[in-house]
Amino acid sequence: MRRTRRQIENRIQRIKERIAAIDRIHPGTLSRQYNVCGTPNCQCKADPPRKHGPYYQISFSWHGKSTSRFVKKKDLSRVKRQIKNYKRIRALTDEWIQLTMELSRMPRDTVDG
């Protein structure tokens, strides 16, 4: 089904409104880490090992620089929400770009119908 110019412009407007409603964002991937320490005879060196953790870490690249940071357990839900918001904004932006390209292929004198 081919969309009209008006339908595309209405969808773009809804996308802008949804983007404006999104709160804080953060790129990245969250992972759970378990570590082995340097203390002799520690539980993490037992057989089987009982590693320390979990520790949570966010990894991301921004302006060509890769970064990883530990995330405190109390901040996990906030960081997860920010990552989800970031992914949502990226998806909405991609759709907006696609719609804009679709509009650019339409003749300017197209009558909506």
Protein Blocks (a to p, Z undefined) as FASTA:
>chain_A
ZZdfklmmmmmmmmmmmmmmpccddeddddddddddfbehiaklmccdddeddddddddd
eehiacdddddfklmmmmmmmmmmmmmmmmmmmmmmmmmmmmmmpcfklccZZ
